[in-house]
Amino acid sequence: MAALRSAARSLWRRVHPDLFQRHPAAAASNQRAMQDVGAFLDAAAERHHALLTGAPPPPPPPLAVPSAAAGAEAGAMRLTR
């Protein structure tokens, strides 16, 4: 888990939305991506804890993924399950 969190911190330093204030679309996209990475890390930590304690693992959270059918806007995202 420590390696995953370290890699995420490295990524966040490169794509943090505050670094893209002059590019609002990129900042918004990076914000959503950071939230997805955070949700993934939280779910991974919960699953790791469940494995260590013998508790049933929680279901994985849904993630927003790019979709060609998401809309006319380039780079549009939609929630898929």
C-alpha positions as a Markdown table, in Angstrom:
| # | Residue | x | y | z |
|---|---|---|---|---|
| 1 | Met | 0.0 | 0.0 | 0.0 |
| 2 | Ala | 2.8 | 2.4 | 0.8 |
| 3 | Ala | 4.2 | 2.0 | -2.8 |
| 4 | Leu | 0.8 | 2.8 | -4.3 |
| 5 | Arg | 0.3 | 5.9 | -2.1 |
| 6 | Ser | 3.9 | 7.1 | -3.0 |
| 7 | Ala | 3.2 | 6.7 | -6.7 |
| 8 | Ala | -0.1 | 8.6 | -6.3 |
| 9 | Arg | 1.7 | 11.4 | -4.5 |
| 10 | Ser | 4.2 | 11.6 | -7.4 |
| 11 | Leu | 1.4 | 11.7 | -9.9 |
| 12 | Trp | -0.5 | 14.4 | -7.9 |
| 13 | Arg | 2.5 | 16.6 | -7.9 |
| 14 | Arg | 2.5 | 16.6 | -11.7 |
| 15 | Val | -1.2 | 17.0 | -12.4 |
| 16 | His | -2.6 | 18.9 | -9.4 |
| 17 | Pro | -5.4 | 21.2 | -10.6 |
| 18 | Asp | -3.8 | 24.2 | -9.0 |
| 19 | Leu | -1.0 | 23.9 | -11.6 |
| 20 | Phe | -3.5 | 24.3 | -14.4 |
| 21 | Gln | -5.3 | 27.5 | -13.4 |
| 22 | Arg | -4.9 | 29.0 | -16.9 |
| 23 | His | -6.4 | 25.8 | -18.4 |
| 24 | Pro | -9.8 | 25.3 | -16.6 |
| 25 | Ala | -10.8 | 22.3 | -18.7 |
| 26 | Ala | -7.5 | 20.5 | -17.9 |
| 27 | Ala | -7.8 | 21.5 | -14.2 |
| 28 | Ala | -11.3 | 20.1 | -14.0 |
| 29 | Ser | -10.3 | 16.9 | -15.8 |
| 30 | Asn | -7.3 | 16.4 | -13.5 |
| 31 | Gln | -9.6 | 17.0 | -10.4 |
| 32 | Arg | -11.9 | 14.3 | -11.5 |
| 33 | Ala | -9.0 | 11.9 | -12.2 |
| 34 | Met | -7.5 | 12.7 | -8.8 |
| 35 | Gln | -10.8 | 11.8 | -7.2 |
| 36 | Asp | -10.9 | 8.5 | -9.1 |
| 37 | Val | -7.3 | 7.7 | -8.0 |
| 38 | Gly | -8.2 | 8.5 | -4.4 |
| 39 | Ala | -11.3 | 6.3 | -4.6 |
| 40 | Phe | -9.2 | 3.5 | -6.0 |
| 41 | Leu | -6.6 | 3.9 | -3.2 |
| 42 | Asp | -9.3 | 3.9 | -0.5 |
| 43 | Ala | -10.9 | 0.8 | -2.0 |
| 44 | Ala | -7.5 | -0.9 | -2.2 |
| 45 | Ala | -6.7 | 0.0 | 1.4 |
| 46 | Glu | -10.1 | -1.4 | 2.5 |
| 47 | Arg | -9.6 | -4.7 | 0.6 |
| 48 | His | -6.1 | -5.0 | 2.0 |
| 49 | His | -7.5 | -4.5 | 5.5 |
| 50 | Ala | -10.2 | -7.1 | 4.8 |
| 51 | Leu | -7.6 | -9.6 | 3.7 |
| 52 | Leu | -5.6 | -9.1 | 6.8 |
| 53 | Thr | -8.6 | -9.4 | 9.2 |
| 54 | Gly | -10.6 | -12.0 | 7.3 |
| 55 | Ala | -13.6 | -9.6 | 6.8 |
| 56 | Pro | -15.4 | -9.7 | 3.5 |
| 57 | Pro | -14.0 | -7.2 | 1.0 |
| 58 | Pro | -16.2 | -4.2 | 0.1 |
| 59 | Pro | -17.4 | -3.8 | -3.5 |
| 60 | Pro | -15.2 | -1.7 | -5.8 |
| 61 | Pro | -16.4 | 1.9 | -6.5 |
| 62 | Pro | -17.6 | 2.9 | -9.9 |
| 63 | Leu | -15.1 | 4.9 | -12.0 |
| 64 | Ala | -15.6 | 7.5 | -14.7 |
| 65 | Val | -14.0 | 6.3 | -17.9 |
| 66 | Pro | -13.7 | 8.0 | -21.3 |
| 67 | Ser | -16.3 | 6.9 | -23.8 |
| 68 | Ala | -16.7 | 7.6 | -27.5 |
| 69 | Ala | -20.4 | 7.8 | -27.0 |
| 70 | Ala | -20.2 | 10.2 | -24.1 |
| 71 | Gly | -21.3 | 13.2 | -26.1 |
| 72 | Ala | -20.4 | 15.7 | -28.7 |
| 73 | Glu | -17.9 | 17.5 | -26.5 |
| 74 | Ala | -14.3 | 16.3 | -27.0 |
| 75 | Gly | -13.0 | 14.5 | -23.9 |
| 76 | Ala | -16.5 | 14.2 | -22.3 |
| 77 | Met | -16.7 | 11.7 | -19.5 |
| 78 | Arg | -19.6 | 9.6 | -18.3 |
| 79 | Leu | -20.1 | 7.2 | -15.4 |
| 80 | Thr | -20.1 | 3.6 | -16.6 |
| 81 | Arg | -20.7 | 0.5 | -14.5 |
